[in-house]
């Protein structure tokens, strides 16, 4: 594993630990260049986190405090029923964290499968 990937995976573990401690995370998916061991010094960190119910802002504030209080910026729009995303800067690395409900993920997967079945 290259050193840039290792650094980002260590950071992902730090984020995951804070999420598990404060936000009742059901699952976390590491995606992008860090997942494929292709990270370089310009790479960001991409995480998709899953919940039965989305965490409240006060919960996310506790997560961010545990991580050193990085400023959070919305990513890709406002908080919706099925999820939202934020970007944080930790250790000089942009961390894009998506928060999704399991129900919204299951709906998306069902739609993809249905579309695939119709295309056949």
N, C-alpha and C positions, 0 to 999 in steps of 0.2 A: 504494500500500500504506500502510495507516495505521501510525503510529509504534509502537503496541503490538504489532501483528503483526510489524513489522520487528525490534523488540527480541527477540521470542520466536524468530523465525527465525534471528537471529544466535546466540542461545543454543543453538538446535537444532544449528547448524553446529559450535559449540564442543563440544557433547556428542558429536556424530557423529565429530568429529576424534579425541576421546579414545577412543571406542569402536573406531574403525578402528586406532588406534595400538596398543591393548592387547588387544582382544578378538576380532579376526578376524571382524568383522561382515560378513555377506554382503550385507545390504540394510537400509535404514532407511525406514520409512514415517511421514511426518508426517501426523497426523490432527487433527480437532477444529477449533476456532475459528482456530488459527494457520494451518492448511492452507487454510481458506476465506477468509482475510483478514477475519475477524470478531472478532479478539481485542480485548479492552478491558483496562483496568487490573486487573480481577479475574480474568482468564483464566489458566488453567494452560497447560502445554505438554504435549502428548501425543505420544509416539513409540513406534512398534512396531519392534523390531529383530529381525533374523532371522539364524539361525546354522545351520550343519550340525550342530554340537554346542553345547549351552549352555555359556556361559563358567563357569569355576569361581569360587568366592567370592574367591580370591586375585587373580584377574584383574579382577574387578569392584572390588575394593579399590584396585587400581592405577588403574583408570578414575576412581574417585572422588577419589583423591589428585591426579590430573592436573587435576581440576575444582575443587580447593580443599578437598577432604575434607568434602563435605556429609554429614550423617547420612542413612543409608538406612533407610527403613521398608518392610516388606513391604506389598504392596498386593493385596488380594483373595485371601489365603490363602498357603499355603506353596509352596515350589519343587516343581514337578511334573516328570514326565518330558518333557512337551511345552513347558513354559515356566513363567514366573513374572513378577511385576512388582514394581517398587520405586517409591517416591516420594522425590525429593530436592528440597531447596530451594536454588535457585541464583539469585543476584541478586534475592532477594525473591520469586521465582516458583516455584510448585510445579511440578515436572517429573515427570510420570508416565511411566516408561519400562518397556515390556513387552519381555521377552526370550522369543523363540519359536524353536523349531526349524522349519526348512523342512518337514520331514516332518509335523509336527503341523498346520501351516497347510494343506498339501496334503490331509491327511485331513479337516480341517474343510471345505475347499472341495468336496471330493468328496461329503461328506455333504449339504451344502446343495444341490448339483446333483442328487443322487439324490432328495432330498426334493422338489425342484421338479419333477422328471420324474414322480414318482408323483402329484403334485397335479394334473397336467395331465390 
